[in-house]
Amino acid sequence: MSLAELLITIAIAGLLASLGISHGGQSLARQRLLHASRQLQLALERARDQAQASEFPCALELGGQGWQEPVSGDLPVCTSAIGPLLPGWGGAQLRLDHNLRRLTFTSNGLVLGGGTVWLHLHGTEQVRCVVISLPLGITRHGTKQRGRCLPA
């Protein structure tokens, strides 16, 4: 084996490795984004369960990194749903855009409030979305396509 052949082999191996690493990083970012959207939905279910179990309404508000205590209001907080969507995974890279205000969960499981949440994560151009509809709080996951939330 000559030196030229060895250098070409090393260059090709390096090129393949760099392509695999960049593609793997994008795939991991998409998986984290999917996880964050599922955590968003899971927290909604936890809040609904808390309101039904306690037989008393509770409220939540969506902050920069996840569900949080409402800034104002006289209802108790749905404590079972409070927390970041990507704990321990660099949540600072997650950006949420939404048109939600305060969500109130009634004692019989209805959701007062609704809207769309857009989830962006550094490392991928994919944008996930979660639509929360009234009054049952049914959620639908999807991806942003042509400015709309379409099922994935």
C-alpha positions as CSV (number, residue, x, y, z in Angstrom):
1,M,0.0,0.0,0.0
2,S,1.4,3.3,-1.0
3,L,1.3,6.6,0.9
4,A,-1.1,8.1,-1.6
5,E,-3.6,5.2,-1.1
6,L,-3.3,5.5,2.7
7,L,-4.0,9.3,2.6
8,I,-7.0,8.8,0.3
9,T,-8.4,6.1,2.6
10,I,-8.0,8.3,5.7
11,A,-9.6,11.3,3.9
12,I,-12.6,9.1,2.8
13,A,-13.0,7.7,6.3
14,G,-12.9,11.2,7.8
15,L,-15.5,12.5,5.4
16,L,-17.8,9.6,6.2
17,A,-17.3,10.1,9.9
18,S,-18.1,13.8,9.7
19,L,-21.3,13.2,7.7
20,G,-22.4,10.6,10.2
21,I,-21.8,12.9,13.2
22,S,-23.7,15.8,11.7
23,H,-26.6,13.7,10.6
24,G,-26.7,12.0,14.1
25,G,-26.8,15.4,15.8
26,Q,-29.8,16.5,13.7
27,S,-31.6,13.2,14.4
28,L,-30.9,13.6,18.2
29,A,-32.3,17.1,18.1
30,R,-35.5,15.9,16.3
31,Q,-35.9,13.2,19.0
32,R,-35.5,15.8,21.8
33,L,-38.0,18.0,20.1
34,L,-40.5,15.2,19.9
35,H,-39.8,14.4,23.5
36,A,-40.5,18.0,24.5
37,S,-43.9,18.0,22.7
38,R,-44.9,14.8,24.4
39,Q,-43.9,16.2,27.8
40,L,-46.1,19.2,27.0
41,Q,-49.1,16.8,26.4
42,L,-48.2,14.6,29.4
43,A,-48.2,17.7,31.7
44,L,-51.7,18.6,30.5
45,E,-53.0,15.2,31.4
46,R,-51.3,15.4,34.8
47,A,-53.0,18.7,35.5
48,R,-56.4,17.4,34.4
49,D,-56.0,14.3,36.6
50,Q,-55.0,16.5,39.6
51,A,-58.1,18.7,39.1
52,Q,-60.4,15.6,38.8
53,A,-58.8,13.8,41.8
54,S,-59.0,16.9,44.1
55,E,-62.4,17.8,42.7
56,F,-61.2,21.4,42.6
57,P,-60.1,23.5,39.6
58,C,-56.4,24.4,39.1
59,A,-54.5,26.5,36.7
60,L,-51.2,26.5,34.7
61,E,-49.3,28.9,32.5
62,L,-46.8,28.2,29.8
63,G,-43.4,29.9,30.3
64,G,-40.2,29.9,28.4
65,Q,-39.1,26.4,29.2
66,G,-42.3,24.6,30.3
67,W,-45.3,24.8,32.5
68,Q,-45.2,27.1,35.5
69,E,-47.3,28.7,38.1
70,P,-49.7,31.4,36.8
71,V,-48.5,34.9,37.4
72,S,-52.0,36.0,38.6
73,G,-55.2,34.3,39.6
74,D,-57.1,33.0,42.5
75,L,-57.0,29.3,41.6
76,P,-54.5,26.8,43.0
77,V,-51.6,25.7,40.8
78,C,-51.7,22.3,39.1
79,T,-48.5,21.4,40.8
80,S,-48.3,17.9,39.2
81,A,-47.6,19.5,35.8
82,I,-45.0,22.2,36.8
83,G,-41.5,21.8,35.3
84,P,-39.3,22.2,32.2
85,L,-40.0,20.2,29.1
86,L,-36.4,19.1,28.6
87,P,-34.9,18.7,32.1
88,G,-31.2,18.0,32.0
89,W,-31.0,18.2,28.2
90,G,-30.1,21.8,27.6
91,G,-33.5,23.3,27.8
92,A,-32.0,26.7,27.1
93,Q,-31.8,25.6,23.5
94,L,-35.6,25.0,23.4
95,R,-37.8,27.9,22.3
96,L,-41.6,28.0,22.8
97,D,-43.8,30.3,20.8
98,H,-47.5,30.1,21.7
99,N,-50.8,31.9,21.9
100,L,-51.9,30.4,25.2
101,R,-52.8,32.4,28.2
102,R,-53.6,30.7,31.5
103,L,-55.2,27.3,31.2
104,T,-57.8,26.4,33.8
105,F,-58.7,22.7,34.5
106,T,-62.2,22.3,35.9
107,S,-63.0,19.7,38.5
108,N,-64.8,17.6,35.9
109,G,-61.9,17.6,33.4
110,L,-62.7,20.4,31.1
111,V,-60.0,22.8,29.9
112,L,-60.7,26.5,29.8
113,G,-58.2,28.0,27.4
114,G,-56.5,26.6,24.4
115,G,-54.3,27.4,21.4
116,T,-51.2,26.3,19.6
117,V,-47.6,25.8,20.9
118,W,-44.7,25.9,18.5
119,L,-41.5,24.2,19.7
120,H,-38.1,25.1,18.2
121,L,-34.8,23.4,19.1
122,H,-31.3,24.5,18.2
123,G,-29.8,21.8,16.0
124,T,-32.8,21.1,13.8
125,E,-34.9,23.2,11.4
126,Q,-38.0,21.0,12.2
127,V,-40.7,22.8,14.2
128,R,-43.1,20.7,16.2
129,C,-46.5,21.9,17.2
130,V,-49.1,21.0,19.8
131,V,-52.7,22.2,19.4
132,I,-54.9,22.3,22.5
133,S,-58.6,22.5,21.7
134,L,-61.6,23.5,23.9
135,P,-63.4,22.3,26.0
136,L,-62.1,18.8,26.3
137,G,-58.4,19.8,26.1
138,I,-57.8,17.3,23.2
139,T,-54.2,17.7,22.0
140,R,-52.9,17.1,18.5
141,H,-49.2,16.8,17.7
142,G,-47.7,17.7,14.3
143,T,-45.0,19.6,12.5
144,K,-45.1,23.1,11.0
145,Q,-45.6,22.9,7.3
146,R,-46.6,25.9,5.1
147,G,-47.3,27.9,8.3
148,R,-49.8,25.4,9.7
149,C,-49.7,22.6,12.2
150,L,-50.2,19.4,10.2
151,P,-50.2,15.9,11.6
152,A,-46.7,14.3,11.5
